[in-house]
Amino acid sequence: MRESNVDLSVSIAQNSNLVFELFHVIDLSDWQALKNIFHEDILYERPGYAKFCGLDRLIQFYQRERIIASGTHNINKVITEEDSGACWGHFIGVGKNGSSIDELFAEAYSFEDGKIRTRRSYFFRPAV
């Protein structure tokens, strides 16, 4: 049986909020807060890296491997449905080597149990 329109609207709004919260947490470098956003069995695909499987592996990437020191994600648009979504925007920041980063990006998601279950990022180059 399909969810009611009210329940579906709430679910879609929650998924959109989850995407905005994801970038807020990343910009704050609050890696432990990722546990509130990503499903335990997250599968994350990012250009230039092997697939990240599982929440522990994803947090390890952010804590130890990510080449970005700091920056801000400016989200142009988030579109979500019942169990999937996408967003695009512009990141401006600084790499750990001191270099400037200015990158357009897009992402696709699936949602499960109120969290992001899959994430796929798209960049113009694999360096970020």
C-alpha positions as CSV (number, residue, x, y, z in Angstrom):
1,M,0.0,0.0,0.0
2,R,1.3,3.4,-0.9
3,E,1.9,6.1,1.7
4,S,-0.6,8.9,2.0
5,N,0.1,12.1,0.2
6,V,0.8,13.8,3.5
7,D,3.2,11.1,4.6
8,L,4.9,11.2,1.2
9,S,5.3,14.9,1.3
10,V,6.8,14.7,4.8
11,S,9.2,12.0,3.6
12,I,10.3,14.1,0.6
13,A,10.8,17.2,2.7
14,Q,12.9,15.1,5.2
15,N,15.0,13.8,2.4
16,S,15.7,17.3,1.1
17,N,16.6,18.5,4.6
18,L,18.9,15.5,4.9
19,V,20.9,16.6,1.8
20,F,21.2,20.2,3.1
21,E,22.3,18.9,6.5
22,L,24.9,16.7,4.9
23,F,26.7,19.7,3.4
24,H,26.3,21.7,6.5
25,V,28.0,18.9,8.5
26,I,30.8,18.5,6.0
27,D,31.5,22.2,5.9
28,L,31.8,22.1,9.7
29,S,34.1,19.1,9.6
30,D,31.7,17.4,12.1
31,W,32.5,13.9,11.0
32,Q,30.8,12.1,13.9
33,A,27.5,13.8,12.9
34,L,27.7,11.9,9.6
35,K,26.2,8.9,11.6
36,N,23.0,10.9,11.7
37,I,22.9,11.4,8.0
38,F,24.2,8.2,6.4
39,H,22.8,4.7,6.6
40,E,25.2,2.2,8.3
41,D,25.6,0.4,5.0
42,I,26.2,3.5,2.9
43,L,27.7,3.0,-0.5
44,Y,29.5,6.2,-1.8
45,E,31.0,6.6,-5.2
46,R,33.4,9.5,-5.8
47,P,35.6,10.1,-8.9
48,G,39.2,9.2,-8.3
49,Y,38.5,6.8,-5.4
50,A,37.4,3.2,-4.9
51,K,33.8,2.8,-3.7
52,F,33.4,3.6,0.0
53,C,31.4,0.8,1.6
54,G,30.0,1.3,5.1
55,L,29.8,4.2,7.5
56,D,33.1,3.5,9.2
57,R,35.0,3.6,5.9
58,L,33.3,6.8,4.9
59,I,34.1,8.5,8.2
60,Q,37.7,7.3,7.8
61,F,37.9,9.0,4.4
62,Y,36.7,12.3,5.8
63,Q,38.9,12.2,8.9
64,R,42.1,11.0,7.2
65,E,42.1,11.0,3.4
66,R,40.1,13.9,2.1
67,I,42.3,16.4,0.3
68,I,40.1,19.4,1.3
69,A,41.1,21.3,4.4
70,S,38.0,23.6,4.5
71,G,35.4,25.3,2.4
72,T,31.7,25.9,1.7
73,H,29.2,24.0,-0.4
74,N,26.7,26.4,-2.1
75,I,23.7,24.3,-3.1
76,N,21.9,25.6,-6.1
77,K,19.1,23.0,-6.1
78,V,17.9,19.8,-4.3
79,I,15.3,17.6,-5.8
80,T,14.0,14.6,-3.9
81,E,11.4,12.0,-4.4
82,E,10.2,9.2,-2.1
83,D,13.5,7.2,-2.1
84,S,15.9,9.1,-4.4
85,G,17.2,12.6,-5.0
86,A,19.8,14.8,-6.6
87,C,21.5,18.1,-6.0
88,W,24.0,20.4,-7.7
89,G,26.0,23.3,-6.6
90,H,29.4,25.0,-6.3
91,F,32.2,24.3,-3.8
92,I,34.8,26.9,-2.9
93,G,37.5,26.0,-0.5
94,V,41.2,25.3,0.3
95,G,43.1,22.0,-0.1
96,K,45.3,20.6,2.6
97,N,48.2,21.7,0.4
98,G,47.0,25.3,0.5
99,S,45.7,25.3,-3.1
100,S,42.4,27.0,-3.9
101,I,39.5,24.7,-4.9
102,D,36.6,26.0,-7.0
103,E,34.5,23.2,-8.3
104,L,31.0,22.6,-9.7
105,F,29.4,19.4,-8.5
106,A,26.3,17.3,-8.8
107,E,25.2,14.3,-6.7
108,A,22.6,11.5,-6.8
109,Y,21.2,9.8,-3.7
110,S,19.0,7.0,-2.6
111,F,17.3,7.1,0.8
112,E,16.5,4.3,3.2
113,D,15.2,4.3,6.8
114,G,15.4,8.1,7.0
115,K,19.1,8.3,6.0
116,I,21.2,8.5,2.8
117,R,21.8,4.9,1.6
118,T,23.8,5.6,-1.6
119,R,25.6,8.7,-2.8
120,R,27.3,9.3,-6.1
121,S,29.3,12.5,-6.7
122,Y,30.2,14.0,-10.1
123,F,33.0,16.5,-10.6
124,F,34.8,17.8,-13.7
125,R,38.1,16.3,-12.4
126,P,39.0,13.5,-9.9
127,A,41.2,15.8,-7.7
128,V,38.6,16.8,-5.1
